[in-house]
Amino acid sequence: MRSDFTKGLLMRRARVLSIALAAALAACSDSGGPDNGGVKPPGELTIIRLPAGSPPIWNPVDSFYAKKGEDRELRIYFDNGVGGPGEEYLRLRVDSPSLLSYPDGTLFQVGDSVLITVRVVDPEQIYFEFEPSGLRFNPSVPAELKIEYAETGGDLDDDGDVDGDDDAIEQVIDLWRQEQAGQDFVKLGAVTIEELDEIEADILGFTRYAIAY
C-alpha cells in the first residue's frame, strides 16, 4: 500500500500539470521572446537559508539501497537536542517500479539494487546533493522528494523578522536542480504546501537540489 505522502503527491500532480499547461499557453501568447526565468546561474539564485539558531542536522549524509521491486525510502532529520533524530527535514521515496537505469544506461531488472546517498551541501542552506549522479527514474513512476522549510520560522529572506516580504517569497520559491557544482540552476516546478511548510516534487534523476528563488 502506498504511503499517505505518496497518495497526496499523486493527487497534487494534476495541479502541477494544470499550472504547467497555463504557463505554456501564456508563453505561446507572449510575443516578447523566450522567458529564461526557469534557468539561473548560481550568482543570481537565492537559496533559502536556515537560521543560526536552528538545530544541527542529525544525519547530514545518509545512504540506503533502493531495489527494483520494493518500496524504499531515506529520511534526513534535525537533531532532537539529545543526539537523536528530531523533526524531519527531507524524505526521498523510491517506489517498487521507480528505478529505470544505472548511470551507465543499463536498465534495472527486478531484484537489482543501487546504493543511494543524500548529502547536505551546506548546513546553513536548504541545498542537497544526490548520488549516484546519472541515476534515472521511470517517468511514469518517478522518485518522490519532500523537503521541509519550517525551521526557517517563516523568515525566508533571513533578515531577522517575518513580514510581507517573506509572504511574497513563499509564493515564488521552488525546487531548483543543478547538474554539477558551478553550473546553472533549473527550476523544477514543484508543489509548495504553505500550510505544511514543505515542497514536494517528482524527480527523474540525481543531481543537486535546492529550495530557492
C-alpha positions as CSV (number, residue, x, y, z in Angstrom):
1,M,0.0,0.0,0.0
2,R,1.4,3.4,-1.0
3,S,2.0,5.9,1.9
4,D,-0.2,8.9,2.6
5,F,2.7,11.1,1.4
6,T,2.6,9.2,-2.0
7,K,-1.2,9.4,-2.3
8,G,-1.1,13.1,-1.5
9,L,1.6,13.7,-4.1
10,L,-0.4,11.8,-6.8
11,M,-3.4,14.0,-6.1
12,R,-1.4,17.1,-6.4
13,R,0.2,16.1,-9.7
14,A,-3.0,17.2,-11.5
15,R,-2.5,20.7,-10.0
16,V,1.1,20.8,-11.2
17,L,0.1,19.8,-14.7
18,S,-2.6,22.5,-14.8
19,I,-0.1,25.1,-13.7
20,A,2.4,23.9,-16.3
21,L,-0.2,24.0,-19.0
22,A,-1.3,27.5,-18.1
23,A,2.3,28.6,-18.1
24,A,2.9,27.0,-21.5
25,L,-0.1,28.7,-23.0
26,A,1.0,32.1,-21.6
27,A,4.4,31.6,-23.1
28,C,2.9,30.8,-26.5
29,S,0.9,34.0,-26.5
30,D,3.9,36.2,-25.4
31,S,5.4,38.0,-28.4
32,G,8.2,39.4,-26.3
33,G,10.5,36.4,-26.8
34,P,11.6,33.4,-24.7
35,D,11.4,33.5,-20.9
36,N,14.6,32.4,-19.3
37,G,13.3,32.8,-15.7
38,G,13.5,29.0,-15.2
39,V,17.3,29.0,-15.6
40,K,19.6,31.0,-13.3
41,P,23.4,31.0,-12.7
42,P,24.4,30.4,-9.1
43,G,25.1,34.1,-8.5
44,E,21.5,35.1,-9.4
45,L,19.7,32.4,-7.4
46,T,18.9,32.9,-3.7
47,I,18.9,29.6,-1.8
48,I,16.7,29.6,1.3
49,R,18.9,29.6,4.5
50,L,18.3,28.1,7.9
51,P,18.6,30.5,10.9
52,A,21.6,30.4,13.1
53,G,19.6,29.1,16.0
54,S,18.2,26.1,14.1
55,P,19.1,22.6,15.5
56,P,22.0,20.8,13.8
57,I,21.3,18.1,11.2
58,W,21.3,14.7,12.8
59,N,22.3,12.8,9.7
60,P,23.8,15.3,7.1
61,V,24.9,12.3,5.0
62,D,22.9,9.1,4.7
63,S,22.5,6.2,2.4
64,F,20.2,3.3,1.6
65,Y,19.8,0.6,-1.1
66,A,17.0,1.2,-3.5
67,K,15.8,-2.0,-5.0
68,K,13.7,-2.7,-8.1
69,G,10.5,-4.4,-7.0
70,E,10.4,-2.9,-3.5
71,D,9.3,0.4,-2.0
72,R,12.2,2.0,0.0
73,E,13.0,5.5,1.4
74,L,15.5,7.7,3.1
75,R,14.9,10.5,5.6
76,I,17.1,13.3,6.8
77,Y,16.4,14.7,10.3
78,F,17.3,17.6,12.5
79,D,18.8,16.7,15.8
80,N,16.3,16.4,18.7
81,G,18.7,18.0,21.2
82,V,19.8,14.8,22.9
83,G,21.7,13.2,20.0
84,G,18.7,11.5,18.2
85,P,16.5,12.2,15.2
86,G,14.1,15.1,15.7
87,E,11.9,16.9,13.1
88,E,12.0,15.5,9.6
89,Y,14.0,17.7,7.1
90,L,14.0,15.6,3.8
91,R,12.3,12.4,2.6
92,L,13.2,10.6,-0.6
93,R,10.9,7.7,-1.6
94,V,11.7,5.2,-4.4
95,D,8.7,3.0,-5.2
96,S,8.9,-0.5,-6.5
97,P,8.9,0.4,-10.2
98,S,10.7,3.7,-10.0
99,L,14.3,2.6,-10.8
100,L,14.9,2.9,-14.5
101,S,18.6,2.8,-15.4
102,Y,22.0,3.0,-13.8
103,P,24.3,5.9,-14.6
104,D,25.9,3.9,-17.5
105,G,22.4,3.4,-19.1
106,T,21.9,-0.2,-18.0
107,L,18.3,-0.9,-17.3
108,F,17.3,-2.2,-13.8
109,Q,15.7,-5.6,-13.6
110,V,13.5,-6.8,-10.7
111,G,15.8,-7.5,-7.8
112,D,18.6,-5.2,-8.9
113,S,19.6,-2.6,-6.3
114,V,21.7,0.6,-6.1
115,L,23.3,2.5,-3.2
116,I,21.8,6.0,-3.0
117,T,23.4,8.7,-0.9
118,V,22.0,12.1,0.1
119,R,24.4,14.7,1.3
120,V,23.7,18.2,2.8
121,V,25.8,20.5,0.6
122,D,25.7,23.4,3.1
123,P,24.2,23.0,6.7
124,E,23.2,26.7,6.5
125,Q,21.2,26.3,3.3
126,I,18.4,24.1,2.1
127,Y,20.7,22.5,-0.5
128,F,21.3,18.8,-1.1
129,E,23.4,16.5,-3.3
130,F,22.1,13.1,-4.5
131,E,24.3,10.2,-5.7
132,P,25.0,8.4,-7.9
133,S,24.9,11.1,-10.5
134,G,23.2,10.0,-13.7
135,L,20.8,7.5,-12.0
136,R,17.5,7.7,-13.8
137,F,13.9,7.0,-12.7
138,N,10.8,5.8,-14.5
139,P,8.9,8.9,-15.8
140,S,5.6,7.0,-15.2
141,V,6.5,6.4,-11.5
142,P,9.3,8.8,-10.6
143,A,11.0,9.1,-7.2
144,E,9.3,11.4,-4.7
145,L,11.1,14.1,-2.9
146,K,9.8,16.2,0.0
147,I,11.8,18.9,1.8
148,E,10.6,20.8,4.9
149,Y,11.4,24.5,5.4
150,A,9.6,25.0,8.7
151,E,12.9,25.5,10.5
152,T,13.2,29.0,8.9
153,G,10.4,30.1,11.2
154,G,8.9,31.9,8.2
155,D,11.9,34.2,7.8
156,L,12.6,33.2,4.3
157,D,14.7,36.3,3.4
158,D,16.8,35.7,6.5
159,D,16.6,39.4,7.7
160,G,15.6,38.7,11.3
161,D,11.9,39.2,11.0
162,V,8.8,37.8,9.4
163,D,6.8,40.2,7.2
164,G,5.2,40.7,3.9
165,D,8.5,40.2,2.1
166,D,8.6,36.6,3.4
167,D,5.0,36.0,2.3
168,A,5.9,37.2,-1.2
169,I,9.0,34.9,-1.3
170,E,6.9,31.9,-0.3
171,Q,4.8,32.5,-3.4
172,V,7.7,32.1,-5.7
173,I,10.1,29.6,-4.0
174,D,10.6,26.3,-5.9
175,L,12.8,23.3,-6.1
176,W,15.8,24.1,-8.3
177,R,18.1,21.5,-9.9
178,Q,21.8,21.9,-10.6
179,E,23.6,19.1,-12.5
180,Q,27.1,19.9,-11.2
181,A,28.6,22.4,-8.8
182,G,29.1,25.8,-10.5
183,Q,26.5,25.1,-13.3
184,D,23.2,26.9,-13.8
185,F,20.2,26.0,-11.8
186,V,17.0,25.0,-13.5
187,K,13.5,25.4,-11.9
188,L,11.8,22.1,-11.4
189,G,8.2,23.1,-10.9
190,A,7.5,21.6,-7.5
191,V,4.4,21.9,-5.3
192,T,4.7,24.2,-2.3
193,I,2.3,23.3,0.5
194,E,2.4,26.5,2.6
195,E,0.3,25.2,5.5
196,L,2.9,22.4,6.0
197,D,6.0,24.5,5.1
198,E,7.1,21.9,2.6
199,I,7.9,21.4,-1.0
200,E,7.1,18.2,-2.8
201,A,8.3,17.1,-6.3
202,D,8.7,14.1,-8.6
203,I,12.3,13.7,-9.7
204,L,13.6,11.8,-12.7
205,G,17.4,11.8,-11.9
206,F,20.1,12.6,-9.5
207,T,21.9,15.8,-9.2
208,R,21.8,18.7,-6.7
209,Y,18.5,20.2,-5.5
210,A,17.8,23.4,-3.5
211,I,14.8,25.4,-2.3
212,A,15.4,28.8,-3.8
213,Y,14.0,31.7,-5.8
